[in-house]
Amino acid sequence: MIQRVPKVSVCIPTFNRVNLLPYAIDSVIKQTYQDWELIVCDDGSTDDTPELMSQYQDSRINYIRHPKNIGKSNNMRSGFDAALGEYFIKFDDDDRLTPEFLAKTTAILEPDHTIDFVGTDHWVININNTRDESATKLNSQRWGRTKLIEGIVDKLIEVVFIQQSFQIGATLFRMQALKDVEFMRPNIQNCEDNDLFVRLAMAGKKAYYLPELLMEYRFHAQQQGISRAIPYLQDKLRYLESYNFDSEMLETVRRSRLTETKLLLGLRLIEIGQTSTGRELVWSGKACSPSKAWVALVLSLLPQGWRSQAFSVLRQLKE
């Protein structure tokens, strides 16, 4: 039997999101462009995800289930390694593509083989799948997308590292470009998307920006909290330490962000009782905000039971 080779591979990594995953899957099924395969890679979910996936009979849907949690980036790589398409997109299990995403992005990649990936703007939606126009506008402004014009992106390294304008779930990649940089690094759970874009830019890849809202990015409570903040900051620290740019301007930004990340991570670690490591990081990052650093060092002397409330007040301070 000859295996069907799809034009586009869509990957949705998932973990315990059975309540939201159907919306993500349905957004692929409803694409106006239908030459795709969908790879749902399950990082050892303990909810009803396997039962949900058994309900899909479309032969274009491939369900990869890992019996145990192997980590976010490793799960993503399993989907990438299984992909057969010429083009590839990965988006999260709580997000959605708009119906014309694949049609409009493939239309840019197909005629011009020098373009390595196409990024678009995206909506912000809430837990109820409602588009928030005000939040969408603010998000686009915050990440510099309102300043980008349609077409080939000039100074790509500045756009993806300084502005961080490209969102991986709203970007269709040429598969070969991703293979050239070996896709996402293994064993990184956060900042893996920023890292990928930087490595693509440093490898001389060419990007196209399409200023249309063609994806829906969900904001919800599960994304918040100190339990997520600490791993994120730890990975961000590793990400920022992995580069040395030739450009002094880029290096200035990198060092500044590195200092800020050390301070923020140190604050969080002191708050949860990892006092020694936290103090070292706060001291290393004190140039970012000397006042916060000194206050944090003082608060680190408090009994553990008093720290959470004290740090909650500290986070409200405005420099």
Residue pairs with C-beta under 8 A, 6 or more apart in sequence:
3 84
4 37
5 84
5 85
6 35
6 36
6 37
6 60
6 84
6 85
7 35
7 36
7 85
7 86
7 87
7 106
8 33
8 35
8 36
8 37
8 85
8 86
8 87
8 88
8 89
8 102
8 106
8 172
9 36
9 37
9 39
9 83
9 84
9 85
9 87
9 88
9 89
9 175
10 28
10 36
10 37
10 38
10 39
10 88
10 89
10 90
10 91
10 97
10 102
11 38
11 39
11 40
11 41
11 76
11 79
11 80
11 83
11 88
11 89
11 90
11 91
12 21
12 24
12 25
12 28
12 38
12 39
12 40
12 41
12 79
12 90
12 91
12 92
12 93
13 41
13 43
13 72
13 75
13 76
13 79
13 90
13 92
13 93
14 21
14 24
14 40
14 41
14 42
14 43
14 45
14 49
14 93
15 42
15 43
15 44
15 45
15 69
15 72
15 75
15 93
16 45
16 46
16 47
16 49
17 45
17 47
17 49
17 93
17 94
18 45
18 47
18 48
18 49
18 52
20 93
20 94
20 218
21 40
21 49
21 52
21 93
22 52
23 96
23 129
24 91
24 92
24 93
24 94
24 95
24 96
25 38
25 40
25 56
25 61
26 96
27 96
27 97
27 98
27 99
27 216
28 36
28 38
28 97
29 38
29 58
30 99
31 97
31 99
31 100
31 101
31 102
31 103
32 99
32 100
32 102
32 103
33 100
33 102
33 103
33 106
36 60
36 85
36 102
37 60
37 61
37 62
37 83
37 84
37 85
38 58
38 60
38 61
38 62
39 62
39 64
39 79
39 82
39 83
40 53
40 61
40 62
40 63
40 64
40 79
41 64
41 66
41 75
41 76
41 78
41 79
41 82
42 49
42 50
42 53
42 63
42 64
42 65
42 66
42 75
43 66
43 69
43 70
43 71
43 72
43 75
44 65
44 66
44 67
44 68
44 69
44 70
45 65
49 65
50 65
53 61
53 63
53 65
56 63
62 82
64 78
64 79
64 82
66 75
66 78
70 78
71 186
71 187
71 189
72 188
72 189
72 190
72 192
73 184
73 185
73 186
73 187
73 188
73 189
73 192
74 186
74 187
76 90
76 183
76 184
76 192
77 183
77 184
77 186
79 90
80 88
80 90
80 178
80 183
80 184
83 175
85 175
86 174
86 175
87 105
87 106
87 109
87 172
87 173
87 174
87 175
88 172
88 173
88 174
88 175
88 178
89 97
89 102
89 105
89 169
89 171
89 172
89 173
90 168
90 169
91 97
91 168
91 169
91 170
91 215
92 169
92 218
94 218
94 220
94 222
95 169
95 215
95 216
95 217
95 218
96 125
96 129
96 215
96 216
96 218
97 214
97 215
97 216
98 123
98 213
98 214
98 215
98 216
100 214
101 120
101 170
101 172
101 214
101 215
102 172
104 120
104 210
104 212
104 214
105 118
105 120
105 172
105 210
105 214
106 172
108 115
108 118
108 208
108 210
109 115
109 118
109 172
109 174
113 174
114 206
115 152
115 174
115 206
115 207
115 208
116 173
116 174
116 177
116 200
116 205
116 206
116 207
117 171
117 172
117 173
117 174
117 177
117 200
117 205
117 207
117 208
118 171
118 172
118 207
118 208
118 209
118 210
119 165
119 166
119 167
119 170
119 171
119 207
119 208
119 209
119 210
120 170
120 171
120 209
120 210
120 211
120 212
120 213
120 214
120 215
121 140
121 145
121 170
121 210
121 211
121 212
121 213
121 214
122 136
122 139
122 167
122 169
122 170
122 213
122 214
122 215
122 216
122 217
123 131
123 132
123 136
123 213
123 215
123 216
123 217
124 131
124 132
124 135
124 136
124 139
124 216
124 217
124 218
124 219
125 131
125 132
125 216
125 217
125 218
125 219
126 132
126 218
126 219
126 220
127 218
127 220
127 221
129 216
131 216
132 219
135 219
136 213
139 217
140 146
143 163
143 164
143 165
143 167
144 159
144 163
144 164
144 165
145 165
145 209
145 211
147 163
148 159
148 165
148 209
148 211
149 209
149 211
150 209
150 210
150 211
151 208
151 209
152 206
152 207
152 208
153 159
153 206
153 207
153 208
153 209
156 201
156 205
156 206
156 207
157 198
157 201
157 202
157 245
157 247
157 250
158 250
159 165
159 166
159 201
159 207
160 166
160 194
160 197
160 198
160 200
160 201
160 207
161 194
161 197
161 198
161 201
161 250
161 253
161 254
162 250
162 253
164 194
164 197
165 209
166 197
166 207
166 209
167 193
167 215
167 217
168 193
168 196
168 197
169 215
169 217
170 214
170 215
170 217
177 200
177 205
178 196
180 203
180 205
181 196
181 199
181 200
181 203
181 205
183 196
184 192
184 193
184 195
184 196
185 192
185 195
188 195
188 235
188 238
188 239
189 231
189 235
190 231
190 232
190 234
190 235
190 236
191 232
191 235
191 236
191 238
191 239
192 235
194 239
195 239
195 242
198 243
200 207
201 207
226 268
226 271
226 272
229 268
230 265
230 268
230 269
230 272
233 261
233 264
233 265
233 268
234 265
236 261
237 258
237 261
237 262
237 265
240 254
240 257
240 258
240 261
241 258
243 254
244 251
245 251
245 254
256 288
259 284
259 285
259 287
259 288
260 285
260 288
261 285
262 281
262 282
262 284
262 285
262 288
263 281
263 282
263 284
263 285
263 286
263 288
263 289
263 292
263 293
263 296
264 285
265 278
265 281
265 285
266 277
266 278
266 279
266 280
266 281
266 282
266 283
266 284
266 285
266 293
266 296
267 278
267 282
267 292
267 296
267 311
267 314
268 278
269 275
269 277
269 278
269 281
270 278
270 279
270 282
270 296
270 299
270 300
270 307
270 311
271 278
271 307
271 308
271 311
273 304
273 307
275 300
278 296
278 300
279 297
279 300
282 293
282 296
282 297
282 300
283 293
283 297
285 293
286 293
286 294
289 319
291 317
291 319
292 314
292 317
292 319
295 314
295 317
296 311
296 314
299 307
299 310
299 311
299 314
300 307
302 310
